[in-house]
Amino acid sequence: MEIPARFIRYSPTHRGLASDEGWLEIDIRALDLDGVTKLYVNLSDVAKIRGKRDEAAKMLDAWDAAFRKKDDGGKEPAE
């Protein structure tokens, strides 16, 4: 059975455990697995999903850097 991209998700951590390559989550609740013995995931779909997540993280980092709140003394927070 081929797993459509909409049923997979990439995450760099799972239950607090980090992984160099990340974790792949397959939402099997939405799939009819009766009689299924093998699952196939297109690794191009995984790469696309991982890339989208990495891109979103970069955008959030840029947002935080651009709009960093100043502490009570009016100075930039120490890094």
N, C-alpha and C positions, 0 to 999 in steps of 0.2 A: 504494500500500500504506500503510495506517495503522499507525503504530508504537505499540504498547501502552506505557503508562507504565513498566511494569516493565523495559523495555529502554533507558530513557533515564536520564541522570544529569547533574546540574549541578555545575560546579566553577568557582570564581573564577579559578583559574590552570590553565595547561597547559604542561608542560615549563618551568616557571619563569617563564612569561610571564603577567602579570596582564592582565585585561581589565575595563573599566568595566562591561560587561554580563555577563561570565562566558563560560564555554564549555559547549556542549551535547555530551555524548558519547552516541552511539547504539551499543549493543552489537549488531552485525550478525551475529555468530557464531551466535546463536540463531535467526536469521530465515532463512526460505527466500526468497531473492531471485531465483530463476530467473524471468526474464522481466519483472522489476520495472524500471520506468523512472522512477518518481517515488516519493518518500517524503513522507508527511504526518505531522506531529507536532502534536498538540493543544497549543497554547500554554498552555492552562489547566493541563495536566499539568506542563508545564515550570515554571510559576509555583508550583504546589504543591510540587514537588520542591525548588525553590530556597528556598521558605519553610521547609520542614522542615530544610534544611541551615542556614539562617540562625538558626533557633530553637535548633538543637543547639549552634551556635557561641556564642550568647548564654548558654546554660546552662553551658557550659564556662567562659566568662569569669566568670560569677557564682560558680561553684565555686572557681576560682582566687582570686578576690577574697576569698571567705569563708574559705578554708583556706590562705592564703598562708603559706609557710614563713618563719620568721624566720632571719636570718643568724646566724653564730656568736656575735656579741655580744649576742644576745637582742633586737635591735632589728628593727623592720620594715625590709625592703629599701627602698632609695631608689627613687623612681619617676622 
